[in-house]
Amino acid sequence: MNLVTYIKESFEELRTHVTWMSWPEAQRTTVVVAVFTVIFAVAVFLVDKTFQFGFEKYFDLFN
């Protein structure tokens, strides 16, 4: 099987045999992922700032 045949058959498989979600469902899912990403980024930021503050106070004890 050559590359061109493989690509043609792959696109045919995607077009005819794959079940795609509806457009409204894709939009809702995208919103959920975006919200989770923002929440996760804020959580990581807060943990980072907490450790930064803690380490600064810890090393200030030795100065």
mmCIF file of the N, C-alpha and C atoms, coordinates in Angstrom:
data_MODEL
# 
_entry.id   MODEL 
# 
loop_
_atom_site.group_PDB 
_atom_site.id 
_atom_site.type_symbol 
_atom_site.label_atom_id 
_atom_site.label_alt_id 
_atom_site.label_comp_id 
_atom_site.label_asym_id 
_atom_site.label_entity_id 
_atom_site.label_seq_id 
_atom_site.pdbx_PDB_ins_code 
_atom_site.Cartn_x 
_atom_site.Cartn_y 
_atom_site.Cartn_z 
_atom_site.occupancy 
_atom_site.B_iso_or_equiv 
_atom_site.pdbx_formal_charge 
_atom_site.auth_seq_id 
_atom_site.auth_comp_id 
_atom_site.auth_asym_id 
_atom_site.auth_atom_id 
_atom_site.pdbx_PDB_model_num 
ATOM 1   N N  . MET A 1 1  ? 0.857   -1.169 0.000  1.00 0.00 ? 1  MET A N  1 
ATOM 2   C CA . MET A 1 1  ? 0.000   0.000  0.000  1.00 0.00 ? 1  MET A CA 1 
ATOM 3   C C  . MET A 1 1  ? 0.906   1.236  0.000  1.00 0.00 ? 1  MET A C  1 
ATOM 4   N N  . ASN A 1 2  ? 0.664   2.125  -0.937 1.00 0.00 ? 2  ASN A N  1 
ATOM 5   C CA . ASN A 1 2  ? 1.488   3.331  -0.964 1.00 0.00 ? 2  ASN A CA 1 
ATOM 6   C C  . ASN A 1 2  ? 0.840   4.436  -0.130 1.00 0.00 ? 2  ASN A C  1 
ATOM 7   N N  . LEU A 1 3  ? 1.552   5.518  0.033  1.00 0.00 ? 3  LEU A N  1 
ATOM 8   C CA . LEU A 1 3  ? 1.133   6.606  0.908  1.00 0.00 ? 3  LEU A CA 1 
ATOM 9   C C  . LEU A 1 3  ? -0.152  7.275  0.425  1.00 0.00 ? 3  LEU A C  1 
ATOM 10  N N  . VAL A 1 4  ? -0.295  7.484  -0.870 1.00 0.00 ? 4  VAL A N  1 
ATOM 11  C CA . VAL A 1 4  ? -1.486  8.152  -1.406 1.00 0.00 ? 4  VAL A CA 1 
ATOM 12  C C  . VAL A 1 4  ? -2.725  7.313  -1.145 1.00 0.00 ? 4  VAL A C  1 
ATOM 13  N N  . THR A 1 5  ? -2.646  6.027  -1.342 1.00 0.00 ? 5  THR A N  1 
ATOM 14  C CA . THR A 1 5  ? -3.775  5.141  -1.079 1.00 0.00 ? 5  THR A CA 1 
ATOM 15  C C  . THR A 1 5  ? -4.126  5.149  0.401  1.00 0.00 ? 5  THR A C  1 
ATOM 16  N N  . TYR A 1 6  ? -3.127  5.120  1.243  1.00 0.00 ? 6  TYR A N  1 
ATOM 17  C CA . TYR A 1 6  ? -3.352  5.156  2.684  1.00 0.00 ? 6  TYR A CA 1 
ATOM 18  C C  . TYR A 1 6  ? -4.092  6.425  3.092  1.00 0.00 ? 6  TYR A C  1 
ATOM 19  N N  . ILE A 1 7  ? -3.661  7.569  2.563  1.00 0.00 ? 7  ILE A N  1 
ATOM 20  C CA . ILE A 1 7  ? -4.301  8.847  2.906  1.00 0.00 ? 7  ILE A CA 1 
ATOM 21  C C  . ILE A 1 7  ? -5.734  8.877  2.397  1.00 0.00 ? 7  ILE A C  1 
ATOM 22  N N  . LYS A 1 8  ? -5.962  8.429  1.191  1.00 0.00 ? 8  LYS A N  1 
ATOM 23  C CA . LYS A 1 8  ? -7.336  8.405  0.642  1.00 0.00 ? 8  LYS A CA 1 
ATOM 24  C C  . LYS A 1 8  ? -8.237  7.515  1.489  1.00 0.00 ? 8  LYS A C  1 
ATOM 25  N N  . GLU A 1 9  ? -7.762  6.337  1.839  1.00 0.00 ? 9  GLU A N  1 
ATOM 26  C CA . GLU A 1 9  ? -8.568  5.423  2.650  1.00 0.00 ? 9  GLU A CA 1 
ATOM 27  C C  . GLU A 1 9  ? -8.794  5.973  4.058  1.00 0.00 ? 9  GLU A C  1 
ATOM 28  N N  . SER A 1 10 ? -7.810  6.670  4.602  1.00 0.00 ? 10 SER A N  1 
ATOM 29  C CA . SER A 1 10 ? -7.968  7.268  5.933  1.00 0.00 ? 10 SER A CA 1 
ATOM 30  C C  . SER A 1 10 ? -9.055  8.336  5.924  1.00 0.00 ? 10 SER A C  1 
ATOM 31  N N  . PHE A 1 11 ? -9.042  9.209  4.913  1.00 0.00 ? 11 PHE A N  1 
ATOM 32  C CA . PHE A 1 11 ? -10.082 10.229 4.823  1.00 0.00 ? 11 PHE A CA 1 
ATOM 33  C C  . PHE A 1 11 ? -11.456 9.608  4.609  1.00 0.00 ? 11 PHE A C  1 
ATOM 34  N N  . GLU A 1 12 ? -11.539 8.554  3.833  1.00 0.00 ? 12 GLU A N  1 
ATOM 35  C CA . GLU A 1 12 ? -12.820 7.866  3.619  1.00 0.00 ? 12 GLU A CA 1 
ATOM 36  C C  . GLU A 1 12 ? -13.330 7.258  4.927  1.00 0.00 ? 12 GLU A C  1 
ATOM 37  N N  . GLU A 1 13 ? -12.427 6.689  5.682  1.00 0.00 ? 13 GLU A N  1 
ATOM 38  C CA . GLU A 1 13 ? -12.782 6.119  6.987  1.00 0.00 ? 13 GLU A CA 1 
ATOM 39  C C  . GLU A 1 13 ? -13.310 7.219  7.917  1.00 0.00 ? 13 GLU A C  1 
ATOM 40  N N  . LEU A 1 14 ? -12.630 8.346  7.965  1.00 0.00 ? 14 LEU A N  1 
ATOM 41  C CA . LEU A 1 14 ? -13.072 9.453  8.815  1.00 0.00 ? 14 LEU A CA 1 
ATOM 42  C C  . LEU A 1 14 ? -14.429 9.994  8.374  1.00 0.00 ? 14 LEU A C  1 
ATOM 43  N N  . ARG A 1 15 ? -14.661 10.036 7.083  1.00 0.00 ? 15 ARG A N  1 
ATOM 44  C CA . ARG A 1 15 ? -15.898 10.600 6.561  1.00 0.00 ? 15 ARG A CA 1 
ATOM 45  C C  . ARG A 1 15 ? -17.099 9.676  6.755  1.00 0.00 ? 15 ARG A C  1 
ATOM 46  N N  . THR A 1 16 ? -16.886 8.376  6.666  1.00 0.00 ? 16 THR A N  1 
ATOM 47  C CA . THR A 1 16 ? -18.029 7.460  6.657  1.00 0.00 ? 16 THR A CA 1 
ATOM 48  C C  . THR A 1 16 ? -18.208 6.631  7.923  1.00 0.00 ? 16 THR A C  1 
ATOM 49  N N  . HIS A 1 17 ? -17.153 6.343  8.665  1.00 0.00 ? 17 HIS A N  1 
ATOM 50  C CA . HIS A 1 17 ? -17.266 5.406  9.779  1.00 0.00 ? 17 HIS A CA 1 
ATOM 51  C C  . HIS A 1 17 ? -17.077 6.005  11.163 1.00 0.00 ? 17 HIS A C  1 
ATOM 52  N N  . VAL A 1 18 ? -16.668 7.252  11.233 1.00 0.00 ? 18 VAL A N  1 
ATOM 53  C CA . VAL A 1 18 ? -16.438 7.890  12.522 1.00 0.00 ? 18 VAL A CA 1 
ATOM 54  C C  . VAL A 1 18 ? -17.678 8.682  12.901 1.00 0.00 ? 18 VAL A C  1 
ATOM 55  N N  . THR A 1 19 ? -18.093 8.542  14.152 1.00 0.00 ? 19 THR A N  1 
ATOM 56  C CA . THR A 1 19 ? -19.236 9.313  14.648 1.00 0.00 ? 19 THR A CA 1 
ATOM 57  C C  . THR A 1 19 ? -18.704 10.590 15.283 1.00 0.00 ? 19 THR A C  1 
ATOM 58  N N  . TRP A 1 20 ? -19.089 11.711 14.716 1.00 0.00 ? 20 TRP A N  1 
ATOM 59  C CA . TRP A 1 20 ? -18.639 13.005 15.211 1.00 0.00 ? 20 TRP A CA 1 
ATOM 60  C C  . TRP A 1 20 ? -19.701 13.592 16.120 1.00 0.00 ? 20 TRP A C  1 
ATOM 61  N N  . MET A 1 21 ? -19.287 14.324 17.130 1.00 0.00 ? 21 MET A N  1 
ATOM 62  C CA . MET A 1 21 ? -20.254 14.963 18.013 1.00 0.00 ? 21 MET A CA 1 
ATOM 63  C C  . MET A 1 21 ? -20.899 16.141 17.289 1.00 0.00 ? 21 MET A C  1 
ATOM 64  N N  . SER A 1 22 ? -22.076 16.534 17.773 1.00 0.00 ? 22 SER A N  1 
ATOM 65  C CA . SER A 1 22 ? -22.783 17.648 17.148 1.00 0.00 ? 22 SER A CA 1 
ATOM 66  C C  . SER A 1 22 ? -22.073 18.961 17.458 1.00 0.00 ? 22 SER A C  1 
ATOM 67  N N  . TRP A 1 23 ? -22.401 20.002 16.662 1.00 0.00 ? 23 TRP A N  1 
ATOM 68  C CA . TRP A 1 23 ? -21.771 21.304 16.861 1.00 0.00 ? 23 TRP A CA 1 
ATOM 69  C C  . TRP A 1 23 ? -22.084 21.890 18.237 1.00 0.00 ? 23 TRP A C  1 
ATOM 70  N N  . PRO A 1 24 ? -23.329 21.861 18.715 1.00 0.00 ? 24 PRO A N  1 
ATOM 71  C CA . PRO A 1 24 ? -23.587 22.385 20.071 1.00 0.00 ? 24 PRO A CA 1 
ATOM 72  C C  . PRO A 1 24 ? -22.840 21.611 21.160 1.00 0.00 ? 24 PRO A C  1 
ATOM 73  N N  . GLU A 1 25 ? -22.737 20.307 21.009 1.00 0.00 ? 25 GLU A N  1 
ATOM 74  C CA . GLU A 1 25 ? -21.995 19.504 21.990 1.00 0.00 ? 25 GLU A CA 1 
ATOM 75  C C  . GLU A 1 25 ? -20.506 19.855 21.961 1.00 0.00 ? 25 GLU A C  1 
ATOM 76  N N  . ALA A 1 26 ? -19.966 20.083 20.784 1.00 0.00 ? 26 ALA A N  1 
ATOM 77  C CA . ALA A 1 26 ? -18.562 20.479 20.661 1.00 0.00 ? 26 ALA A CA 1 
ATOM 78  C C  . ALA A 1 26 ? -18.327 21.838 21.314 1.00 0.00 ? 26 ALA A C  1 
ATOM 79  N N  . GLN A 1 27 ? -19.268 22.752 21.162 1.00 0.00 ? 27 GLN A N  1 
ATOM 80  C CA . GLN A 1 27 ? -19.145 24.067 21.796 1.00 0.00 ? 27 GLN A CA 1 
ATOM 81  C C  . GLN A 1 27 ? -19.179 23.942 23.312 1.00 0.00 ? 27 GLN A C  1 
ATOM 82  N N  . ARG A 1 28 ? -20.121 23.157 23.831 1.00 0.00 ? 28 ARG A N  1 
ATOM 83  C CA . ARG A 1 28 ? -20.210 22.967 25.287 1.00 0.00 ? 28 ARG A CA 1 
ATOM 84  C C  . ARG A 1 28 ? -18.944 22.331 25.828 1.00 0.00 ? 28 ARG A C  1 
ATOM 85  N N  . THR A 1 29 ? -18.447 21.335 25.150 1.00 0.00 ? 29 THR A N  1 
ATOM 86  C CA . THR A 1 29 ? -17.236 20.663 25.583 1.00 0.00 ? 29 THR A CA 1 
ATOM 87  C C  . THR A 1 29 ? -16.045 21.621 25.569 1.00 0.00 ? 29 THR A C  1 
ATOM 88  N N  . THR A 1 30 ? -15.975 22.464 24.555 1.00 0.00 ? 30 THR A N  1 
ATOM 89  C CA . THR A 1 30 ? -14.893 23.442 24.470 1.00 0.00 ? 30 THR A CA 1 
ATOM 90  C C  . THR A 1 30 ? -14.957 24.420 25.635 1.00 0.00 ? 30 THR A C  1 
ATOM 91  N N  . VAL A 1 31 ? -16.155 24.855 25.996 1.00 0.00 ? 31 VAL A N  1 
ATOM 92  C CA . VAL A 1 31 ? -16.313 25.768 27.126 1.00 0.00 ? 31 VAL A CA 1 
ATOM 93  C C  . VAL A 1 31 ? -15.873 25.088 28.418 1.00 0.00 ? 31 VAL A C  1 
ATOM 94  N N  . VAL A 1 32 ? -16.259 23.833 28.607 1.00 0.00 ? 32 VAL A N  1 
ATOM 95  C CA . VAL A 1 32 ? -15.868 23.097 29.814 1.00 0.00 ? 32 VAL A CA 1 
ATOM 96  C C  . VAL A 1 32 ? -14.344 22.992 29.890 1.00 0.00 ? 32 VAL A C  1 
ATOM 97  N N  . VAL A 1 33 ? -13.704 22.672 28.786 1.00 0.00 ? 33 VAL A N  1 
ATOM 98  C CA . VAL A 1 33 ? -12.241 22.550 28.766 1.00 0.00 ? 33 VAL A CA 1 
ATOM 99  C C  . VAL A 1 33 ? -11.595 23.903 29.054 1.00 0.00 ? 33 VAL A C  1 
ATOM 100 N N  . ALA A 1 34 ? -12.122 24.977 28.479 1.00 0.00 ? 34 ALA A N  1 
ATOM 101 C CA . ALA A 1 34 ? -11.557 26.310 28.711 1.00 0.00 ? 34 ALA A CA 1 
ATOM 102 C C  . ALA A 1 34 ? -11.690 26.714 30.176 1.00 0.00 ? 34 ALA A C  1 
ATOM 103 N N  . VAL A 1 35 ? -12.852 26.473 30.775 1.00 0.00 ? 35 VAL A N  1 
ATOM 104 C CA . VAL A 1 35 ? -13.061 26.817 32.180 1.00 0.00 ? 35 VAL A CA 1 
ATOM 105 C C  . VAL A 1 35 ? -12.135 25.997 33.069 1.00 0.00 ? 35 VAL A C  1 
ATOM 106 N N  . PHE A 1 36 ? -12.034 24.698 32.818 1.00 0.00 ? 36 PHE A N  1 
ATOM 107 C CA . PHE A 1 36 ? -11.144 23.856 33.608 1.00 0.00 ? 36 PHE A CA 1 
ATOM 108 C C  . PHE A 1 36 ? -9.696  24.318 33.477 1.00 0.00 ? 36 PHE A C  1 
ATOM 109 N N  . THR A 1 37 ? -9.295  24.714 32.269 1.00 0.00 ? 37 THR A N  1 
ATOM 110 C CA . THR A 1 37 ? -7.931  25.177 32.050 1.00 0.00 ? 37 THR A CA 1 
ATOM 111 C C  . THR A 1 37 ? -7.640  26.429 32.866 1.00 0.00 ? 37 THR A C  1 
ATOM 112 N N  . VAL A 1 38 ? -8.589  27.363 32.890 1.00 0.00 ? 38 VAL A N  1 
ATOM 113 C CA . VAL A 1 38 ? -8.396  28.587 33.670 1.00 0.00 ? 38 VAL A CA 1 
ATOM 114 C C  . VAL A 1 38 ? -8.324  28.261 35.159 1.00 0.00 ? 38 VAL A C  1 
ATOM 115 N N  . ILE A 1 39 ? -9.233  27.407 35.638 1.00 0.00 ? 39 ILE A N  1 
ATOM 116 C CA . ILE A 1 39 ? -9.229  27.029 37.054 1.00 0.00 ? 39 ILE A CA 1 
ATOM 117 C C  . ILE A 1 39 ? -7.916  26.341 37.418 1.00 0.00 ? 39 ILE A C  1 
ATOM 118 N N  . PHE A 1 40 ? -7.457  25.435 36.583 1.00 0.00 ? 40 PHE A N  1 
ATOM 119 C CA . PHE A 1 40 ? -6.205  24.724 36.838 1.00 0.00 ? 40 PHE A CA 1 
ATOM 120 C C  . PHE A 1 40 ? -5.021  25.690 36.837 1.00 0.00 ? 40 PHE A C  1 
ATOM 121 N N  . ALA A 1 41 ? -5.019  26.654 35.900 1.00 0.00 ? 41 ALA A N  1 
ATOM 122 C CA . ALA A 1 41 ? -3.929  27.631 35.843 1.00 0.00 ? 41 ALA A CA 1 
ATOM 123 C C  . ALA A 1 41 ? -3.906  28.484 37.109 1.00 0.00 ? 41 ALA A C  1 
ATOM 124 N N  . VAL A 1 42 ? -5.072  28.895 37.595 1.00 0.00 ? 42 VAL A N  1 
ATOM 125 C CA . VAL A 1 42 ? -5.134  29.682 38.824 1.00 0.00 ? 42 VAL A CA 1 
ATOM 126 C C  . VAL A 1 42 ? -4.651  28.856 40.010 1.00 0.00 ? 42 VAL A C  1 
ATOM 127 N N  . ALA A 1 43 ? -5.044  27.589 40.058 1.00 0.00 ? 43 ALA A N  1 
ATOM 128 C CA . ALA A 1 43 ? -4.613  26.718 41.154 1.00 0.00 ? 43 ALA A CA 1 
ATOM 129 C C  . ALA A 1 43 ? -3.090  26.550 41.145 1.00 0.00 ? 43 ALA A C  1 
ATOM 130 N N  . VAL A 1 44 ? -2.515  26.321 39.980 1.00 0.00 ? 44 VAL A N  1 
ATOM 131 C CA . VAL A 1 44 ? -1.061  26.181 39.882 1.00 0.00 ? 44 VAL A CA 1 
ATOM 132 C C  . VAL A 1 44 ? -0.379  27.487 40.280 1.00 0.00 ? 44 VAL A C  1 
ATOM 133 N N  . PHE A 1 45 ? -0.928  28.615 39.850 1.00 0.00 ? 45 PHE A N  1 
ATOM 134 C CA . PHE A 1 45 ? -0.380  29.915 40.230 1.00 0.00 ? 45 PHE A CA 1 
ATOM 135 C C  . PHE A 1 45 ? -0.384  30.087 41.742 1.00 0.00 ? 45 PHE A C  1 
ATOM 136 N N  . LEU A 1 46 ? -1.499  29.753 42.387 1.00 0.00 ? 46 LEU A N  1 
ATOM 137 C CA . LEU A 1 46 ? -1.594  29.909 43.837 1.00 0.00 ? 46 LEU A CA 1 
ATOM 138 C C  . LEU A 1 46 ? -0.624  28.992 44.576 1.00 0.00 ? 46 LEU A C  1 
ATOM 139 N N  . VAL A 1 47 ? -0.491  27.757 44.131 1.00 0.00 ? 47 VAL A N  1 
ATOM 140 C CA . VAL A 1 47 ? 0.464   26.837 44.755 1.00 0.00 ? 47 VAL A CA 1 
ATOM 141 C C  . VAL A 1 47 ? 1.887   27.355 44.569 1.00 0.00 ? 47 VAL A C  1 
ATOM 142 N N  . ASP A 1 48 ? 2.196   27.856 43.376 1.00 0.00 ? 48 ASP A N  1 
ATOM 143 C CA . ASP A 1 48 ? 3.520   28.395 43.110 1.00 0.00 ? 48 ASP A CA 1 
ATOM 144 C C  . ASP A 1 48 ? 3.818   29.589 44.018 1.00 0.00 ? 48 ASP A C  1 
ATOM 145 N N  . LYS A 1 49 ? 2.868   30.500 44.142 1.00 0.00 ? 49 LYS A N  1 
ATOM 146 C CA . LYS A 1 49 ? 3.072   31.672 44.995 1.00 0.00 ? 49 LYS A CA 1 
ATOM 147 C C  . LYS A 1 49 ? 3.209   31.267 46.463 1.00 0.00 ? 49 LYS A C  1 
ATOM 148 N N  . THR A 1 50 ? 2.456   30.260 46.897 1.00 0.00 ? 50 THR A N  1 
ATOM 149 C CA . THR A 1 50 ? 2.550   29.780 48.268 1.00 0.00 ? 50 THR A CA 1 
ATOM 150 C C  . THR A 1 50 ? 3.939   29.218 48.547 1.00 0.00 ? 50 THR A C  1 
ATOM 151 N N  . PHE A 1 51 ? 4.435   28.376 47.651 1.00 0.00 ? 51 PHE A N  1 
ATOM 152 C CA . PHE A 1 51 ? 5.782   27.833 47.823 1.00 0.00 ? 51 PHE A CA 1 
ATOM 153 C C  . PHE A 1 51 ? 6.831   28.931 47.760 1.00 0.00 ? 51 PHE A C  1 
ATOM 154 N N  . GLN A 1 52 ? 6.660   29.880 46.848 1.00 0.00 ? 52 GLN A N  1 
ATOM 155 C CA . GLN A 1 52 ? 7.609   30.989 46.747 1.00 0.00 ? 52 GLN A CA 1 
ATOM 156 C C  . GLN A 1 52 ? 7.656   31.763 48.061 1.00 0.00 ? 52 GLN A C  1 
ATOM 157 N N  . PHE A 1 53 ? 6.506   32.093 48.601 1.00 0.00 ? 53 PHE A N  1 
ATOM 158 C CA . PHE A 1 53 ? 6.445   32.827 49.861 1.00 0.00 ? 53 PHE A CA 1 
ATOM 159 C C  . PHE A 1 53 ? 7.082   32.010 50.991 1.00 0.00 ? 53 PHE A C  1 
ATOM 160 N N  . GLY A 1 54 ? 6.741   30.727 51.044 1.00 0.00 ? 54 GLY A N  1 
ATOM 161 C CA . GLY A 1 54 ? 7.290   29.863 52.089 1.00 0.00 ? 54 GLY A CA 1 
ATOM 162 C C  . GLY A 1 54 ? 8.798   29.737 52.018 1.00 0.00 ? 54 GLY A C  1 
ATOM 163 N N  . PHE A 1 55 ? 9.329   29.520 50.825 1.00 0.00 ? 55 PHE A N  1 
ATOM 164 C CA . PHE A 1 55 ? 10.780  29.399 50.673 1.00 0.00 ? 55 PHE A CA 1 
ATOM 165 C C  . PHE A 1 55 ? 11.487  30.717 50.970 1.00 0.00 ? 55 PHE A C  1 
ATOM 166 N N  . GLU A 1 56 ? 10.885  31.836 50.559 1.00 0.00 ? 56 GLU A N  1 
ATOM 167 C CA . GLU A 1 56 ? 11.496  33.132 50.881 1.00 0.00 ? 56 GLU A CA 1 
ATOM 168 C C  . GLU A 1 56 ? 11.576  33.334 52.388 1.00 0.00 ? 56 GLU A C  1 
ATOM 169 N N  . LYS A 1 57 ? 10.502  33.023 53.108 1.00 0.00 ? 57 LYS A N  1 
ATOM 170 C CA . LYS A 1 57 ? 10.516  33.171 54.565 1.00 0.00 ? 57 LYS A CA 1 
ATOM 171 C C  . LYS A 1 57 ? 11.514  32.203 55.205 1.00 0.00 ? 57 LYS A C  1 
ATOM 172 N N  . TYR A 1 58 ? 11.596  30.993 54.688 1.00 0.00 ? 58 TYR A N  1 
ATOM 173 C CA . TYR A 1 58 ? 12.519  30.000 55.218 1.00 0.00 ? 58 TYR A CA 1 
ATOM 174 C C  . TYR A 1 58 ? 13.971  30.465 55.046 1.00 0.00 ? 58 TYR A C  1 
ATOM 175 N N  . PHE A 1 59 ? 14.324  30.939 53.832 1.00 0.00 ? 59 PHE A N  1 
ATOM 176 C CA . PHE A 1 59 ? 15.703  31.352 53.597 1.00 0.00 ? 59 PHE A CA 1 
ATOM 177 C C  . PHE A 1 59 ? 16.022  32.696 54.248 1.00 0.00 ? 59 PHE A C  1 
ATOM 178 N N  . ASP A 1 60 ? 15.005  33.507 54.526 1.00 0.00 ? 60 ASP A N  1 
ATOM 179 C CA . ASP A 1 60 ? 15.243  34.744 55.263 1.00 0.00 ? 60 ASP A CA 1 
ATOM 180 C C  . ASP A 1 60 ? 15.677  34.459 56.694 1.00 0.00 ? 60 ASP A C  1 
ATOM 181 N N  . LEU A 1 61 ? 15.346  33.307 57.223 1.00 0.00 ? 61 LEU A N  1 
ATOM 182 C CA . LEU A 1 61 ? 15.756  32.937 58.575 1.00 0.00 ? 61 LEU A CA 1 
ATOM 183 C C  . LEU A 1 61 ? 17.282  32.807 58.684 1.00 0.00 ? 61 LEU A C  1 
ATOM 184 N N  . PHE A 1 62 ? 17.932  32.478 57.575 1.00 0.00 ? 62 PHE A N  1 
ATOM 185 C CA . PHE A 1 62 ? 19.370  32.257 57.582 1.00 0.00 ? 62 PHE A CA 1 
ATOM 186 C C  . PHE A 1 62 ? 20.176  33.486 57.179 1.00 0.00 ? 62 PHE A C  1 
ATOM 187 N N  . ASN A 1 63 ? 19.519  34.569 56.861 1.00 0.00 ? 63 ASN A N  1 
ATOM 188 C CA . ASN A 1 63 ? 20.239  35.805 56.478 1.00 0.00 ? 63 ASN A CA 1 
ATOM 189 C C  . ASN A 1 63 ? 20.402  36.737 57.652 1.00 0.00 ? 63 ASN A C  1 
# 
